[in-house]
Amino acid sequence: MLVGCASAPLDWVALNGAELMQSDVTRVQGQCDAEQNTLTQNSDIEEFDACMLSYGLIRQDAIYDAAPYLVKAAAVRLNRDLPAMVDNDTRLDSVTQEGRTLRLNHTIVDDVVDNINISYFLQVVPPLVANNACRARSTVLLFENDVVFRYSYFDALGAKITQFDVKHSDCQRNTSASAP
């Protein structure tokens, strides 16, 4: 038997998309083992997984089922810092969660729907947004687990301009389109 020639796939992944080494997992497992031993003599797998999750690690086989909770947590975290300007013309006002969908509500702060060329807006904005969303390390795990990012845009008076979704398949198209 050869040892150390190949590494087995990790059972755990980092929620933030960071590359994870076995030594990272081992360190956190040791911390969680120590915490559980001080709290209780019973080794409860759910408590252990909750501890690992508190350090930003989740079992690979649990991600899909946990995705709606991860989306809800993302909405809560993002809303703490909102509203916030995302560029000179666009403000992210709020984020909501519906199952596996994360809805991001934006306002174009200095224009009204009657003055916006919707056709041009849809030609330019969705590909730009998809490119940015697909490249963000923190969104990859969500996309891979069927989470949809729904972008809603409103004008300065609150009238709806448009709405579009970014899904995992959009990231695959985006990647293949930019490949040489």
N, C-alpha and C positions, 0 to 999 in steps of 0.2 A: 504494500500500500504506500502510495506517495503522499506525503504530507506537505502542505504549503505550496504546492505547484499551481493549484487553482483555488479560487475562493468560491465557496457556495453562496448562492444568492441570500441576501439578508431577509429575515422574516419581518423586519421593521423598516419603515420609511419615515423620513422627516417631513412634517407637514409643510414646512416652508420651501420644500423642493431642494434643499441643500444636499450635496453629496454626503452620504453616510458611510462611515467605515465601521467595521466590526468592533474596533476598540471604543468607538463612541457608544455603540449599543451596549457593550459590556459594562462601560462606566455607569451609564444610566440604570441598567439592570441592577447593578450593585447598590446604587443609591435607593432604588425602589425596594429591593430586598431588605435593606437596612431600615427603611421607613416602615415597611410592613411588620418587621420583627419587633419594632418598638411599639407599634399600635396594637397588634393582635398576634396570637399564636397560630391562628388559622391562615393558611395560605389561600387566599381567594383570588382566582384568576381575574375577575372583574376589577377588583381593587388594584391588582398589579397593573392591568392594562390602563386603568384610570391614572395611575401614577406615571406610567410611561407617557401617556397622552399629555399630562401636565408638563412634561419636559419636551413636548413637541414631536413625540414619536408615536406611530400607530402601526399595528400589525397590517401587513399587506393584504391579508385576506379579510380584514375588517373595514377597509376603506370604503368600499362601495356602499355597504349598509350604513356607514357613518356619514356619508356625504351630505345628507340633508342637515345634520347637526353641525357639520363643518361650515356649511353655507350660512346657517343661522348665526354661528359664532363670528363668521366673517362680517356679516351685516352689522352685528352689534359692535364689533371692533371698529369698523369703518365709520359708523354713525357717530362715534365719540369725537371724531375730528371734523365733522361736517356742520355747516356747509364749508366748502373749500373751492377756490378757483383752480381749475385744471389747466386753463390757458387764459389768454387775455379776454376771451369772449364767453367762456363756458364755466359754469359753476356746477359742481356736484353737490346736490342738495340733500339727498337721502338715499339709503340703500335698504331694500326690503328683501325678504326671503319667502319663497313659495315652493316648498319641496326642494327639488334640485335646481331651482332657478334663483339666481341672484339678480335682482332688478336694481339698476343704477339710474336714478332720476336726476337729469341735468336740466339746467336753464341756460339758454342763450341770453345773456344779461342785457345786451344792448340792441335787440332787434325784436320785431314782431313777425308772426307767421306770414302775414300778407306781403312782407318785404323780402322773404327768404325764398330762394330758388330751390324748392324741395328736390327736384330732379338732380340738380347739381350737388346738393347737400348729400343725397343718398349715393351719389357716384363717388364722392370724396371721403366722407366721414366713416362709413362702415369699414372699408378696407384699412384705413388708418387705425381705427379703434381695434379691429381684429388683429392687426400686426402687433400693436402694443400689448394687447391682452395675451396673445399667444406667446410672446417673448418673455413675459413676466414669470420669473421662476416660481413665484407663489401661486400662480393660477394653473400651472401644468397639472398638478395632482388632481385638481378639481375637474379640469377638462377631461382628463383620462377616466374619470368616474362619472361621466354623463351629466355634469353640471353645465347649465346654460347660463350665459351672462346676457341679460336683457337690458339694452340701453334705451332709455326713453328720454326724449328731448322736448322741452317746452320753451315757449318764447318768454319775453320779459313780462308779459301780462298773464302768463300761466296757461295759454292755449297750447294744445299739443301740436308739435311739429311732426314728429315721427317716432317710430320705435323699431328696433331691429335686434336680432339675436346673434350672439357669437357662440359657436359650438366647437367641439373637438374637431369635427370634419373641416371647419373653416381654418383651423390651425394647420391641418394636414395639407389643404389646398395652398395655404399661404407659404408653407415650407417648400412644397414642390414647385411653386411658381417662382420662388426666389433662388432655387437651386440652379447651379450652372449647367 
